[in-house]
Structure formats: C-alpha cells, structure tokens
Amino acid sequence: MTNRQITIAELPKDALTRNHFEMGETDMPVPGDGEVLLRVILMSIDAANRSWMKGATYRAAVQQGDAMPTYAICEVTESNSPKLQKGDIVAAEATWSDYITAPAHKVQKLPKVPQLSNLMSVYGIAGKTAFHGLVSVGRPIAGETVLVSAAAGSVGGYVGQIARNLGCRVVGIAGGSEKCDWVQKEFGFDACVDYRDPGFAKALRKACPDGVDVYFDNVGGSVLELALANMNERGRVVCCGAISQYDTEAPTGPRNLPGVVVVKRLRMEGFIVMDFAQDDDKALRALRHWVEAGQIKVTEDIVEGLENAPQALIGLLAGENKGKRMVRVSADPA
C-alpha cells in the first residue's frame, strides 16, 4: 500500500502556481515505538503555508523537495503508545499526505463534537486565534470601535463576531462589494469597506467616524498603513498576519511607521496562537457559549481531495474563500 504526498517541486520567486507543487507516492509510513499512524481527515489551509516558503518564521523554512507542512485533524489507525488507541481523533502537525506517523506525545486528543470540521474552524486554529488575539492582545472595551481586515476570512469573521458580543462597534475590510455585504449580513458587522474600491480611504474614514480603538490586522501593506492613520490615541494594533505580502517578491510596508505609533502612542503587538495555549480552555468555553447561543455563526470552506490542496492555497491567497478554508483528505469516521 502506498501513500500519496504533495511536495514542493520548486520554491516560488513570485506568485504561487500549481507548478510549484508535485504529487507523488511514497511507501506507507510505519510507526515506531511510542508513535502512532494517523489517517489525515482534514488539513488546514492558511496564508502561513505561503510564508513558510519565503524563509524561517516561527518555524523552519520549507525547502524544495519537502512535503508541505500543515495542521491536520486525523484518526489513529495504529498505535504503539498507551497514550492513544486506534480510532482516537487527534490534532497533529502533519504534511499534505494521506497518512503520517507522529510521536504520541506530540499529538492532541480531541473531544467529540457534533461536527468534526468545527474542531478546525471555530473550536480550532481559527476561533482560538481570533479569541486570543482580540481579547488578550487587543483588549477591547465595550463601546470601542474594532476594525478587522480580511473580515470574510477564517479568522476575521470570528474576530468581528467576538468583538460584537463584547459590546464593540465592528467595522470590517474585505475585497469586493459582494463580500462586504455578506460580512454585514452573515456576521452582523456594523459596516464593511471594500479595499479594492478607489474610494477606500474615504469610505474607511466614513465607516469609523470616531476613529479606531483596536485594529486586528491580517493583511499588512497599504491596508495596515491606512488603518494606522485612522487609529485613536492609545489604540491597539493586533498583528496576526500579512497575507498581502506573502505571495510577492516585492513586499510593501506602511510608510507611516514609526511616526504614527509615537504620535498616537499606539501599541502594536504580534502573536502566534500557541502563545496563549494556557488559555485555550477559557477561549473554548466562551466560543461554545456564543455558538450555542446563536451569537457566533460558523462558516467553513471545505475543498474536497488532497490533490486539490495546491489550488486551495492559491485561491486562499487570492481571497476567494469565505470562512475557514480546509481540505478534506478522507471521510469522517463512521
């Protein structure tokens, strides 16, 4: 029996294309002592996948010939550890593959939920990133204005809904009028501005007449620059990602740094979701409460088939997804 796997055929020098990936087959991996064999069910597709191809970040850079790393939800199909049993559902650092092996102590057994994919979205990386970034880094106060870029994406939609539940006025930024309308209707944002519109700067000022107290940045570049110009004194900027800068060899940065930070006494702080792992239980309690109360809507964008993972990532970078994008590699357990 063989194992399908997608590797990096060539590191991109500019925009990512399908030709940068190669689908191949390897021998079925065999778990060693203390390891488990995992069947990959769902793989997370994130802008960070692209940033790993540009160099080391919070993890080692991805090199030509490497299998693309990912975060995945998997089923234990064979266990050589007393920590896990066959049939357990776990979260693991994986690759774009049908099967992987991993040390049992490095995977996380997941709770049972009615919808398995929710462990990737609202109860997984996306929801926890939104909660920790907004609550622990942004520290919003009821009545403040929270601005969120990539508002239709996997994290931004949850950020806005959490901020609304905390009593804030919420303004989103998204690409295209259709997405902006959808963000307001689906997630209850007070306003959403199209960054592709030639009148974006004026529209953003109009949508935030009292300025911005917390800006949750997922995109970087010119959008970040304009957001900084609209910040109130003592505002907080949550730096979660910079998707506009990943898929190019000519990145652009805000031209108003560090001046605007000094003049307005802003606080800019970057974070990775793992920084707040000790608070995951708190985050999940709040997220479950809001979901069950109908105060958070869960939107997922599931692409079928391992072979479609490259295009799923390319599409994500182009902003085609609504909600958390993931790839289904195999069926949920019966």
C-alpha positions as MATLAB code, in Angstrom:
seq = 'MTNRQITIAELPKDALTRNHFEMGETDMPVPGDGEVLLRVILMSIDAANRSWMKGATYRAAVQQGDAMPTYAICEVTESNSPKLQKGDIVAAEATWSDYITAPAHKVQKLPKVPQLSNLMSVYGIAGKTAFHGLVSVGRPIAGETVLVSAAAGSVGGYVGQIARNLGCRVVGIAGGSEKCDWVQKEFGFDACVDYRDPGFAKALRKACPDGVDVYFDNVGGSVLELALANMNERGRVVCCGAISQYDTEAPTGPRNLPGVVVVKRLRMEGFIVMDFAQDDDKALRALRHWVEAGQIKVTEDIVEGLENAPQALIGLLAGENKGKRMVRVSADPA';
ca = [
       0.000    0.000    0.000;
       1.333    3.445   -0.942;
       0.808    6.887    0.498;
       0.056    9.971   -1.597;
       2.029   13.082   -0.706;
       2.395   16.603   -2.109;
       5.875   18.124   -2.062;
       7.426   21.439   -3.103;
       8.690   20.957   -6.661;
      10.202   24.436   -6.781;
      10.223   27.371   -4.360;
       8.227   30.273   -5.814;
      10.009   33.504   -6.719;
       6.756   35.425   -7.032;
       3.108   34.382   -7.194;
       2.382   30.764   -6.280;
       1.230   28.432   -9.073;
       0.242   24.783   -9.354;
       3.636   24.070  -10.935;
       5.358   24.754   -7.630;
       3.885   21.502   -6.269;
       4.251   17.843   -7.155;
       2.003   14.923   -6.239;
       3.824   11.667   -5.654;
       3.598    8.367   -3.845;
       5.738    7.033   -1.018;
       5.756    3.829    0.973;
       3.175    3.669    3.719;
       4.809    5.101    6.860;
       5.364    2.662    9.733;
       5.064    3.911   13.329;
       7.972    3.233   15.664;
       7.964    2.773   19.416;
       5.836    5.429   21.083;
       4.431    6.549   17.722;
       1.042    6.423   16.019;
      -0.033    6.010   12.409;
      -2.533    8.715   11.500;
      -5.064    8.899    8.680;
      -5.374   12.532    7.671;
      -9.006   13.668    7.549;
      -8.918   17.479    7.286;
      -5.958   19.766    6.571;
      -5.847   23.441    7.453;
      -5.121   25.791    4.541;
      -3.554   29.034    5.761;
      -1.688   32.019    4.373;
       1.144   30.927    6.654;
       1.737   27.995    4.266;
       2.970   30.531    1.726;
       5.083   32.464    4.226;
       6.955   29.266    5.167;
       8.207   29.085    1.568;
       9.840   32.508    1.921;
      12.068   31.644    4.863;
      12.139   30.779    8.548;
       9.330   32.263   10.645;
       8.193   30.808   13.944;
       9.075   27.509   12.303;
      11.803   26.341    9.936;
      11.524   27.336    6.284;
      10.037   24.886    3.803;
      12.622   23.743    1.252;
      12.374   22.326   -2.255;
      11.535   18.634   -2.029;
       9.837   18.919    1.368;
       6.301   17.691    1.898;
       4.151   20.740    2.632;
       3.590   21.036    6.396;
       0.109   21.576    7.736;
      -2.049   21.338   10.821;
      -4.480   18.439   10.491;
      -7.273   16.529   12.157;
      -6.529   12.814   11.947;
      -7.703    9.381   13.056;
      -5.357    6.997   14.826;
      -5.237    3.828   12.728;
      -2.354    2.142   14.570;
      -0.828    2.921   17.951;
       2.430    1.889   19.599;
       1.720    4.013   22.646;
      -0.561    3.550   25.663;
      -1.483    7.244   25.368;
      -3.660    6.706   22.295;
      -5.883    3.990   20.912;
      -6.995    3.058   17.425;
      -9.954    5.233   16.478;
      -8.954    8.265   18.558;
      -9.365   11.615   16.808;
      -6.354   13.880   17.225;
      -4.843   17.160   16.069;
      -1.306   16.896   14.731;
       1.427   18.697   12.874;
       1.209   16.824    9.579;
       2.037   17.127    5.897;
      -0.063   17.177    2.751;
      -0.375   13.390    2.783;
      -2.895   10.592    3.168;
      -1.065    9.135    6.188;
       1.657   10.292    8.565;
       3.371    8.976   11.669;
       3.950   11.065   14.778;
       5.164   10.634   18.346;
       2.092   10.070   20.506;
       3.132   12.757   22.975;
       3.165   15.372   20.215;
      -0.445   14.959   19.103;
      -3.522   16.222   20.916;
      -6.541   14.040   21.511;
      -9.653   15.972   20.534;
     -13.081   15.998   22.171;
     -16.170   14.665   20.472;
     -18.274   17.329   18.775;
     -21.352   17.030   16.525;
     -19.447   18.441   13.518;
     -15.817   17.299   13.249;
     -14.810   20.195   10.972;
     -15.705   22.647   13.761;
     -12.536   21.451   15.513;
     -10.619   23.073   12.645;
     -12.677   26.264   12.475;
     -14.484   27.813   15.410;
     -13.051   25.423   18.032;
      -9.676   25.111   16.303;
      -6.934   27.381   14.999;
      -9.278   29.993   13.527;
     -11.517   30.501   16.551;
      -8.701   30.376   19.086;
      -6.569   32.792   17.051;
      -9.464   35.237   16.881;
     -10.218   34.970   20.599;
      -6.668   35.163   21.916;
      -5.628   37.919   19.530;
      -8.612   40.128   20.190;
      -9.122   39.506   23.910;
      -5.558   39.066   25.163;
      -3.699   41.370   22.753;
      -6.346   43.873   21.598;
      -8.129   44.123   24.950;
     -11.296   45.752   23.609;
     -13.677   47.647   25.866;
     -17.435   47.836   25.262;
     -18.270   50.891   23.193;
     -14.954   50.963   21.342;
     -14.572   50.599   17.567;
     -12.856   47.429   16.383;
     -11.601   47.301   12.794;
     -10.853   43.912   11.203;
      -9.140   43.213    7.867;
      -9.772   40.022    5.875;
     -13.179   40.130    7.532;
     -14.583   37.329    5.364;
     -11.663   35.042    6.098;
     -11.102   32.233    8.560;
     -10.079   34.449   11.496;
     -11.531   37.865   10.680;
     -15.142   36.748   10.743;
     -14.756   35.367   14.262;
     -12.867   38.449   15.449;
     -15.751   40.663   14.407;
     -18.405   38.452   15.981;
     -16.487   38.205   19.257;
     -15.998   41.982   19.321;
     -19.705   42.493   18.714;
     -20.530   40.105   21.566;
     -18.233   42.162   23.801;
     -20.247   45.297   23.063;
     -17.995   46.927   20.456;
     -18.806   48.626   17.177;
     -17.338   46.423   14.444;
     -16.076   47.511   11.026;
     -14.678   45.034    8.521;
     -12.415   45.313    5.491;
     -12.890   42.809    2.647;
     -12.348   42.504   -1.102;
     -15.366   43.325   -3.249;
     -18.823   44.703   -2.551;
     -20.382   41.232   -2.536;
     -18.084   40.071    0.254;
     -18.647   43.268    2.214;
     -22.420   42.838    2.025;
     -22.049   39.194    3.038;
     -19.902   40.065    6.077;
     -22.522   42.522    7.317;
     -25.454   40.179    6.709;
     -23.826   36.925    7.837;
     -21.717   38.109   10.769;
     -23.563   41.237   11.872;
     -20.729   43.739   11.316;
     -21.875   47.354   11.640;
     -20.057   48.231    8.416;
     -17.640   46.675    5.936;
     -15.425   48.535    3.476;
     -14.111   47.296    0.123;
     -10.331   47.749   -0.046;
     -10.445   47.372   -3.839;
     -12.682   50.416   -4.223;
     -10.825   53.528   -5.480;
     -12.579   55.461   -2.702;
     -11.431   53.063    0.018;
      -9.660   55.680    2.154;
     -12.676   57.980    2.238;
     -15.084   55.088    2.845;
     -12.992   53.818    5.774;
     -12.998   57.239    7.438;
     -16.773   57.419    6.977;
     -17.255   53.927    8.453;
     -15.144   54.877   11.502;
     -16.313   58.436   12.321;
     -14.982   58.180   15.873;
     -11.700   56.599   14.828;
     -10.427   53.084   15.546;
      -9.537   51.799   19.006;
      -8.499   48.247   18.090;
      -7.291   47.167   14.659;
      -6.924   43.426   14.039;
      -4.548   43.159   11.087;
      -4.477   40.093    8.860;
      -3.098   41.689    5.694;
      -0.302   44.223    6.288;
       0.830   46.549    3.479;
      -1.200   49.563    2.368;
      -4.303   48.479    4.307;
      -2.306   48.495    7.535;
      -0.932   51.929    6.627;
      -4.411   53.365    6.187;
      -5.721   51.690    9.329;
      -2.888   53.246   11.360;
      -3.860   56.674   10.045;
      -7.359   56.174   11.475;
      -6.293   54.946   14.921;
      -7.221   56.831   18.061;
      -4.667   57.736   20.689;
      -3.686   54.750   22.833;
      -5.112   52.416   20.202;
      -4.045   48.785   19.966;
      -2.956   47.078   16.745;
      -3.099   43.279   16.779;
      -0.658   41.898   14.195;
      -1.931   38.456   13.215;
      -0.783   38.118    9.608;
       0.251   39.921    6.434;
      -1.362   37.978    3.608;
      -0.885   40.809    1.103;
       2.881   40.444    1.463;
       3.374   36.678    1.215;
       2.813   35.952   -2.469;
       5.235   38.514   -3.913;
       8.930   39.233   -4.051;
       8.232   42.987   -3.794;
       6.558   43.435   -0.395;
       5.431   46.884    0.721;
       5.226   48.158    4.262;
       3.413   51.022    5.982;
       5.169   54.313    5.257;
       3.843   55.927    8.443;
       5.950   53.848   10.838;
       7.235   54.539   13.393;
       5.925   58.119   13.376;
       2.219   57.391   13.805;
       2.937   54.926   16.608;
       4.857   57.584   18.517;
       2.449   60.475   17.897;
      -0.654   58.467   18.775;
       1.058   56.338   21.445;
      -0.136   53.168   19.773;
       0.699   49.648   20.862;
       1.440   47.161   18.073;
       1.882   43.537   19.081;
       2.308   40.396   17.057;
       1.289   36.975   18.317;
       1.033   33.308   17.413;
      -1.953   31.317   18.655;
       0.322   28.907   20.558;
       1.476   31.813   22.760;
      -1.812   31.563   24.630;
      -2.228   27.788   24.800;
      -2.594   28.014   28.575;
      -5.831   29.962   27.992;
      -7.328   27.603   25.390;
      -9.912   26.210   27.813;
     -11.132   29.717   28.575;
     -11.352   30.517   24.874;
     -13.262   27.327   24.069;
     -15.763   27.892   26.899;
     -16.561   31.339   25.539;
     -16.714   30.203   21.912;
     -19.016   27.272   22.741;
     -21.311   29.587   24.706;
     -21.595   32.038   21.827;
     -22.092   29.321   19.205;
     -24.781   27.563   21.243;
     -26.498   30.901   21.928;
     -26.526   31.721   18.216;
     -24.168   34.675   18.760;
     -21.440   33.265   16.508;
     -22.156   31.869   13.058;
     -19.762   29.186   11.835;
     -18.724   29.395    8.194;
     -16.455   26.775    6.658;
     -14.965   26.430    3.181;
     -14.087   22.775    2.590;
     -12.251   21.759   -0.590;
     -12.535   18.074   -1.430;
      -9.470   15.980   -2.228;
      -5.781   16.004   -1.337;
      -4.927   16.619   -4.989;
      -6.719   19.975   -4.780;
      -4.668   21.325   -1.857;
      -2.336   23.437   -4.055;
      -5.228   25.189   -5.770;
      -6.953   25.627   -2.404;
      -3.925   27.547   -1.130;
      -3.587   29.583   -4.333;
      -7.261   30.501   -4.103;
      -6.957   31.450   -0.454;
      -4.121   33.848   -1.270;
      -6.362   35.390   -3.941;
      -9.126   35.879   -1.368;
     -11.682   33.507   -2.876;
     -12.656   31.800    0.386;
     -15.395   32.687    2.829;
     -14.702   31.381    6.311;
     -12.149   28.795    7.350;
     -10.629   27.002    4.349;
      -9.586   23.393    4.762;
      -9.048   20.368    2.527;
     -10.832   17.095    3.105;
      -8.392   14.248    2.516;
     -10.599   11.408    3.753;
     -14.035   10.821    5.235;
     -15.007   11.418    8.836;
     -15.089    8.234   10.926;
     -18.416    6.435   10.747;
];
